[in-house]
Amino acid sequence: MKHHHWPYTFIVFTVLGAISLIIGIVALAGIGGGLHPLLADEGTGIAMIATAVAFFLTGAFPLVLRRLAEKEGA
C-alpha cells in the first residue's frame, strides 16, 4: 500500500489562506481597528477575503496535479 501525503505547497497555501480569511473576518467584524489602523477599513476585510480565496485556489493546483499523477500511476 502506497503512502499518500499532502503536497507541501498545498499545506503552505492553505495555512496562508486560513490566516488571511481570519484577518478578513476580523476586519469586517470591526475588531481589527484596535489591533492595527489598516484593519479598521471595510475594504481591507474584503481584500483579505479575496486574498484567502486566491491562496486556497493556488494551493488546490498542486493537490489536483498530484491526484491526477497518482491516478495515472506515476
C-alpha positions as a Python dict, from the first residue, in 0.01 Angstrom:
ca = {
    (1, 'M'): (0, 0, 0),
    (2, 'K'): (142, 334, -108),
    (3, 'H'): (153, 614, 147),
    (4, 'H'): (-22, 930, 26),
    (5, 'H'): (71, 1267, 167),
    (6, 'W'): (-38, 1622, 101),
    (7, 'P'): (184, 1834, -125),
    (8, 'Y'): (382, 2086, 80),
    (9, 'T'): (267, 2374, -136),
    (10, 'F'): (-94, 2279, -70),
    (11, 'I'): (-33, 2288, 305),
    (12, 'V'): (151, 2622, 292),
    (13, 'F'): (-109, 2796, 76),
    (14, 'T'): (-396, 2653, 281),
    (15, 'V'): (-242, 2785, 603),
    (16, 'L'): (-183, 3126, 443),
    (17, 'G'): (-541, 3124, 315),
    (18, 'A'): (-678, 3041, 660),
    (19, 'I'): (-475, 3323, 818),
    (20, 'S'): (-593, 3568, 551),
    (21, 'L'): (-953, 3457, 599),
    (22, 'I'): (-934, 3508, 975),
    (23, 'I'): (-781, 3854, 929),
    (24, 'G'): (-1052, 3941, 676),
    (25, 'I'): (-1331, 3832, 909),
    (26, 'V'): (-1176, 4025, 1197),
    (27, 'A'): (-1151, 4337, 980),
    (28, 'L'): (-1511, 4305, 857),
    (29, 'A'): (-1637, 4250, 1211),
    (30, 'G'): (-1484, 4581, 1317),
    (31, 'I'): (-1249, 4424, 1571),
    (32, 'G'): (-937, 4492, 1366),
    (33, 'G'): (-932, 4868, 1425),
    (34, 'G'): (-799, 4816, 1776),
    (35, 'L'): (-520, 4592, 1650),
    (36, 'H'): (-395, 4800, 1357),
    (37, 'P'): (-526, 5112, 1179),
    (38, 'L'): (-528, 4938, 840),
    (39, 'L'): (-771, 4678, 972),
    (40, 'A'): (-1027, 4946, 1057),
    (41, 'D'): (-1127, 4983, 690),
    (42, 'E'): (-1400, 4758, 549),
    (43, 'G'): (-1214, 4738, 218),
    (44, 'T'): (-927, 4568, 394),
    (45, 'G'): (-1156, 4289, 508),
    (46, 'I'): (-1290, 4234, 157),
    (47, 'A'): (-937, 4237, 14),
    (48, 'M'): (-816, 3984, 270),
    (49, 'I'): (-1106, 3750, 197),
    (50, 'A'): (-1031, 3777, -176),
    (51, 'T'): (-667, 3702, -98),
    (52, 'A'): (-772, 3398, 105),
    (53, 'V'): (-974, 3264, -188),
    (54, 'A'): (-672, 3315, -415),
    (55, 'F'): (-449, 3127, -169),
    (56, 'F'): (-695, 2837, -149),
    (57, 'L'): (-721, 2814, -528),
    (58, 'T'): (-343, 2836, -568),
    (59, 'G'): (-299, 2555, -317),
    (60, 'A'): (-555, 2341, -498),
    (61, 'F'): (-346, 2317, -817),
    (62, 'P'): (-63, 2103, -673),
    (63, 'L'): (-319, 1885, -497),
    (64, 'V'): (-513, 1821, -818),
    (65, 'L'): (-192, 1757, -1013),
    (66, 'R'): (-75, 1507, -753),
    (67, 'R'): (-410, 1325, -758),
    (68, 'L'): (-401, 1307, -1138),
    (69, 'A'): (-45, 1175, -1132),
    (70, 'E'): (-139, 909, -875),
    (71, 'K'): (-439, 810, -1085),
    (72, 'E'): (-212, 750, -1384),
    (73, 'G'): (34, 555, -1172),
    (74, 'A'): (324, 799, -1186),
}
